[in-house]
Amino acid sequence: MFIKSHYHNIMSRRSKRRYIRLEVISGNNIQVPSERIPAGIYISVKVDSRRRWKSVTSALSSDQSVTWGNTVTLSSHTSPSLSVEIRASFELGRILGGGEVIGKLKRSWDELLDHGDEPFDIPFPRVRGVRPSLTLKAAVVHACDDQDDALFDSLIDCEIARHTDAGHAQFAKYVASKTVSRLNNAVQHFQLVLDKCPVSHPDHATALTNLAWVRLEGYIRDDLQDTSIQLRREAMSLCSEERDIYLNNLAASLELRFEHQGNPNDLDEAISLHEEALRLCPVGHTSRDTSLGNLGGVLVDRFAKRGHIEDINLAISLIREVLTLRPPGHPTRDTTLNNLATAFITRYDKLHVSEDLNEAIDLYRECHRSRPLDHPERHINLFNLSSALCSRFTKSQKNEDVEEAITLCQESLAALTSLHPDRYFSYMQLQQAYLSRYEILHDPADLLLAIENFRLASRHPTQGYPRRILEAIDWARQAEAYQHDSALEAYQMCFELFDSHVMMRTSIISRREATTAFRSARSLPVDAASCAIRRNDLRQAVELVEQGRGQQWSLASRLRTPVEDLQSANPTLAHNYLELSKRISDAAQSSATITDRATADRAATEYRKFVKEWEAAVAKIRDLPAFSRFLLPPSYKDLQEAARQGPVIILIASQYSCSAIIVPTSGDPHHVPFPSVSLADLTTLKDRFARAIRDASRMDPAEPRKDLIALLRTVWDEIMLPIVNVLEQVLKIERRSRIWLCPTAAFTSIPLHAAHPFKTKADRSKEPCLEDLYICSYTPTLSALVRSRQLMKKRVSPSFVAVGQGQPGAGKGKALLAVDSELELVCKLVPATANRTTVSGNAATRAGTLEALQQNNWVHLACHGKQDPEQPYHSHFVMRDEDLTLLDIMEREIPHAEFAFLSACHTAVGDEETPDEVIHLAAGLQFSGFKSVIGTLWQVDDAVAKHVVKAFYTSMFEHMKDGGEMDCTKAAWALNRATHAVKTKVPLEQRMVFVHIGV
């Protein structure tokens, strides 16, 4: 800092009292300890025990210098020495408190006056590795004349100012020490200030901004839940001045949340905010370079996410303009060089134009040369340059490029602390470098080093889940490609990170968005199982495919886990767990209806707070001896409970192999390979089935379904016959026993239960098909079947409701003329002891049907059913007024429900985007509590369906003639009998359409 001192010989050295006039001119190397961008910098000088003089607040220029030109005259009697502070203010107008202290020191007057009439520098203690400085001119004057630009502040305590200053001081200490208690102290101080500055207070926006800043920084370091966005929204809405600053602040919070959570809406909103800020900074505006750079940087991020070429081209144009505004010698030119190089390398990664790569390397080198060894961001330049050199090595195979890349990464790691967030990038670049060299030189040591850096990057705790997930997926893919033993470890890491990532999303729909955001992850469950099979570990294959599939249901069911045993062992922990589970569930449900962004941000923050508390409660439960695996991914022993009533067959469709695993009632699983079936074959098969079903629906009922028969024969020969051979010859499963099919990926779109040889034996008898041999059911996951069996303990008196909507209204589909007669038929067949009711016509509304589902434990539903391919949670039953969606059903818990017959279209067909999430209407009813569900795979002809319905209920309640009870576990057997009984009345595709799910 620059202070100017005028020495006047008028004043006698022998005088008891001297007056010294100081001129404050400028400051240099100004760094804010908290790393927060200040609105301005000012100087504070102690006048006496009660007052301090303040200079004007001047903007910090991009070269970290400040200019003032203020003067003050001080008495050596009241100020025996110079006591001076450099402070950062975060408001240009009215200042709340004293701001953040950058540096303070004391110097004797004699030392200052020794410089005569020349300016002199005063160095301050280092801040972030750089030493700030002042320069003064100091002169003795005859008397204390009027102050020039003097601003005196009383030192009398003001509670708001005191807490604000304490908050700044504590936060600066947190940034330096990473001690969370310092962060918590800062939050408390700033929260107290906000409490004393209500909406009507002139400092409300400032108080909000201060609290938002510390919460954001704590969130970035995973030390706090994030409320910064909602605080900054409120602050921005209150401010008309300095609006560009508030816009950029809010955009920065959204960008950082995107990095941690991966929600693309945050990225789009950040871009809109930066565009608005740039419009407020026209050519010639002092902040134009900053706004240009902000917008350019976030456009690069969006291009990397979505690949729209216009985003990256505009980003490069904007950052080039920034470079023209920061010529050689400019203190932040190095940052701009780095950002422009990153834009070029990002475009190269998508378009593979060599000129982009070479220009990026040149820009990174120029940036590297311009940064001193102690520059706080030098490590970023090192691993960026390393990455570019690796990319060039893969094209040119020049060894010097990869050698330099490895050296640069190692140098960057050496400069970073063990928990520094940027170590992730160094690990990532090192694995790329070692892997690149391994691909060319085939040295096994390079592969081992690459794998170790994959491991370190995906485990690095200070990075957000999206980046770590991508790194873990890449690790699994590379380990598979090079047949490395760490592949299974990589898959497990993927599932753990996915689970944590999805758990932090506030609503059911946002969890699906989080799941589908990683396109490369869709096949992970089956690929992991295939990997375990190839390593002859069938138990782990079962565990992995279960852990990776049905995450939506797994996550939701964890919040509904029966806790009777826990309530007996520790009632307090059980009560706390149930309360927190309900809070999370309620918060997730309420967030689904929120459209206002600020309200949504508050709801998301509250949700994540509950999640943290829930996780802490679960950790305490696991400390109990008998509950060490409470809510952890189930072990093979746990999953084998699904096979208690008969074997479960998991069909695995992976790019690496296609096969089945049979989980028997006891003992080890059995592997059934499909050597002649590939994933591509299955994809073709499911597409052919879709066409054959469509064609059959247009045919005369008596016309033979040749295409469909040929496809079902293929399913029998290639898939189900090898399974049947193991069931009969190895496991000795008796005919007409029950089996459960658990298909994955492409298998979910193939009617496996209908597999048929369509052959005649030598004695002219028909060869049996699968449903002749066994009673087939499906289950979305093994855990779903286990959970349904656990809930079977709670039996209540049967109550049966038949719901039908044949006249859905204009635009909602054609009238279903057979619905009323179907309901009448069902009610006749259901035993009178079941307390039968009917809901139809105007009463069959969304609310009326939901109420019927909750008040009855047996349900027959006849109406239009529609699968939403874009958003499966919006799949629905068509009611008189509003649609009854899958989301509506999932939000209801009906623990005493037993059986549902869904006489509607598309109720048991999943989502093409995430087939392993098995998100469909039948699965939703099972999750809500229905243990046994009949659903449909495609469109149902309601006139023909009546025959199946009649045959089903006739078989279902046949045993009750002798006084038996209604038993939902007989549904699979009854459906099997019904489809056999209607062979002469119902065409093949309409018999195949009905499937049983559950117990």
Sequence and secondary structure as in RCSB ss.txt:
>XXXX:A:sequence
MFIKSHYHNIMSRRSKRRYIRLEVISGNNIQVPSERIPAGIYISVKVDSRRRWKSVTSALSSDQSVTWGNTVTLS
SHTSPSLSVEIRASFELGRILGGGEVIGKLKRSWDELLDHGDEPFDIPFPRVRGVRPSLTLKAAVVHACDDQDDA
LFDSLIDCEIARHTDAGHAQFAKYVASKTVSRLNNAVQHFQLVLDKCPVSHPDHATALTNLAWVRLEGYIRDDLQ
DTSIQLRREAMSLCSEERDIYLNNLAASLELRFEHQGNPNDLDEAISLHEEALRLCPVGHTSRDTSLGNLGGVLV
DRFAKRGHIEDINLAISLIREVLTLRPPGHPTRDTTLNNLATAFITRYDKLHVSEDLNEAIDLYRECHRSRPLDH
PERHINLFNLSSALCSRFTKSQKNEDVEEAITLCQESLAALTSLHPDRYFSYMQLQQAYLSRYEILHDPADLLLA
IENFRLASRHPTQGYPRRILEAIDWARQAEAYQHDSALEAYQMCFELFDSHVMMRTSIISRREATTAFRSARSLP
VDAASCAIRRNDLRQAVELVEQGRGQQWSLASRLRTPVEDLQSANPTLAHNYLELSKRISDAAQSSATITDRATA
DRAATEYRKFVKEWEAAVAKIRDLPAFSRFLLPPSYKDLQEAARQGPVIILIASQYSCSAIIVPTSGDPHHVPFP
SVSLADLTTLKDRFARAIRDASRMDPAEPRKDLIALLRTVWDEIMLPIVNVLEQVLKIERRSRIWLCPTAAFTSI
PLHAAHPFKTKADRSKEPCLEDLYICSYTPTLSALVRSRQLMKKRVSPSFVAVGQGQPGAGKGKALLAVDSELEL
VCKLVPATANRTTVSGNAATRAGTLEALQQNNWVHLACHGKQDPEQPYHSHFVMRDEDLTLLDIMEREIPHAEFA
FLSACHTAVGDEETPDEVIHLAAGLQFSGFKSVIGTLWQVDDAVAKHVVKAFYTSMFEHMKDGGEMDCTKAAWAL
NRATHAVKTKVPLEQRMVFVHIGV
>XXXX:A:secstr
 EEEE   TTS TT S  EEEEEEEEEES   TT    SEEEEEEE SSSEEEE   B   TTS EEEEEEEEEE
TTT SEEEEEEEEES SSS SSS EEEEEEEEEHHHHHTTTTS EEEE   BTTB  EEEEEEEEESS    SS 
 EEE S  HHHHHHHHHHHHHHHHHHH  HHHHHHHHHHHHHHHHTS TTSTTHHHHHHHHHHHHHHHHHTTSS 
  HHHHHHHHHHH STTHHHHHHHHHHHHHHHHHHH  HHHHHHHHHHHHHHHHTS TT TTHHHHHHHHHHHHH
HHHHHH  HHHHHHHHHHHHHHHHHS TT TTHHHHHHHHHHHHHHHHHHH  HHHHHHHHHHHHHHHHHS TT 
TTHHHHHHHHHHHHHHHHHHH  HHHHHHHHHHHHHHHHTS TT TTHHHHHHHHHHHHHHHHHHH  HHHHHHH
HHHHHHHHH TTS HHHHHHHHHHHHHHHHHTT TTHHHHHHHHHHHHHHHHHT SSHHHHHHHHHT GGGTTHH
HHHHHHHHHTT HHHHHHHHHHHS HHHHHHHHTT   HHHHHH HHHHHHHHHHHHHHHHHHHHHTT   HHHH
HHHHHHHHHHHHHHHHHHHHHHTSGGGTTTTS   HHHHGGGGTTS EEEEEE SS EEEEEE SSS  EEEE T
T  HHHHHHHHHHHHHHHHHHHTS TTS  HHHHHHHHHHIIIIIHHHHHIIIIIS   TT EEEEEE GGGGGS
 GGG     B TTS B   HHHH EEEE S HHHHHHHHHHTT      EEEEE S   TTS    TTHHHHHHH
HHHHS GGG EEEEEGGG SHHHHHHHHHH SEEEEES EE  SS GGG EE  SSS EEHHHHHT   TT  EE
EEESTTSS   SSSGGG  SHHHHHHHHT SEEEEESS   HHHHHHHHHHHHHHHTGGGGGT    GGGHHHHH
HHHHHHTTTTS HHHHHTEEEEE 
